Amino acid sequence: MSISYHDVEKLQALYPNHQIELKEGKLILMGPSDAISAIIGARFIAFLSPWVFRNNRGQVLDSSIGYRLPDGDLLSPAVSFVSRERLKQFPLPNCSPAGKYPLPVSGRPSSTNVFTK
């Protein structure tokens, strides 16, 4: 039985305080970030956002968005950037179309667990 992003969405409903990703057929269940991961993500957003908005380059997003990749993986990087050109082609949905947004950045909390099915 293969795991799909629909399965990830169901698990996310059961564990709303955890970040759940699907990578290479493996579920990655992450608890809340540790302080270092949270600081790095916040600083990256703080440094990237002024440049993006000042130059009207697109949007900076946090880990709340999921990216469906062409191979079926579903990832939620800590920080991502979507260019203005990509936004015109693919307006931001609840979950992005397969691999359309190019700059994901992700830090892994020390409590990351990988479960395989």
C-alpha positions in Angstrom: 0.0 0.0 0.0 1.4 3.4 -1.0 1.0 6.5 1.1 -0.3 9.6 -0.6 -0.6 13.3 0.4 -4.3 12.6 1.2 -3.1 10.3 4.0 -0.8 13.0 5.2 -3.8 15.4 5.3 -5.8 12.9 7.4 -2.9 12.5 9.9 -2.5 16.3 10.1 -6.1 16.5 11.2 -5.3 14.0 14.0 -2.0 15.7 15.0 -2.5 19.4 14.4 0.5 20.4 16.5 2.9 18.3 14.5 4.4 18.9 11.1 3.9 15.9 8.9 5.7 15.3 5.6 5.8 12.6 3.0 9.2 11.9 1.6 10.2 9.0 -0.6 7.3 7.0 0.7 8.2 7.6 4.3 6.1 9.7 6.8 8.1 12.3 8.7 6.4 13.3 11.9 8.0 16.3 13.6 7.0 17.8 16.9 7.1 21.5 17.6 10.4 23.1 16.7 13.1 23.4 19.2 14.3 27.0 20.0 17.3 27.0 17.6 15.2 25.8 14.7 12.5 28.5 15.5 15.1 31.2 15.8 16.7 30.3 12.4 13.4 30.2 10.6 12.3 33.5 12.2 15.6 35.2 11.3 15.5 33.8 7.7 12.0 35.3 7.3 13.1 38.6 8.9 16.1 38.9 6.6 14.4 37.7 3.4 11.1 39.6 3.7 12.3 43.2 3.4 14.2 42.5 0.2 11.3 40.5 -1.3 8.7 43.2 -0.5 10.8 46.2 -1.2 11.6 44.9 -4.7 8.1 43.5 -5.3 9.7 40.0 -5.9 6.8 37.8 -4.6 5.9 36.2 -1.3 7.8 34.7 1.7 5.9 31.8 3.3 6.3 29.9 6.6 5.9 26.2 7.3 2.1 26.3 7.1 2.2 25.6 3.4 2.8 22.2 1.9 4.5 21.5 -1.4 3.4 18.6 -3.5 6.4 17.5 -5.6 6.2 15.7 -8.9 7.4 12.4 -7.3 4.5 12.5 -4.8 6.4 13.8 -1.9 4.7 16.4 0.3 7.0 18.8 2.1 6.6 21.8 4.4 9.8 23.8 4.6 10.3 26.2 7.5 10.6 29.1 5.0 9.9 29.4 1.3 9.9 32.1 -1.4 7.5 32.3 -4.3 8.5 34.7 -7.1 5.9 37.1 -8.5 6.2 35.4 -11.9 5.3 32.0 -10.3 2.4 33.6 -8.4 0.9 34.8 -11.7 1.2 31.3 -13.2 0.1 29.5 -10.0 -1.8 31.5 -7.5 -1.3 30.3 -3.9 -3.7 27.5 -3.1 -4.0 25.6 0.1 -1.3 23.2 -1.1 1.0 24.1 -4.0 0.9 22.3 -7.3 3.7 19.8 -8.0 7.1 21.4 -7.4 6.2 24.9 -8.8 7.9 27.0 -6.1 11.7 27.0 -6.1 13.2 28.1 -2.8 12.4 26.0 0.2 14.5 26.2 3.4 14.0 23.8 6.2 15.6 23.2 9.5 14.9 20.0 11.4 14.1 20.0 15.1 16.1 17.6 17.2 12.8 15.7 17.8 12.3 14.7 14.2 11.1 11.1 13.8 10.9 9.2 10.5 8.3 6.4 10.3 8.2 4.1 7.3 5.2 2.1 6.2 
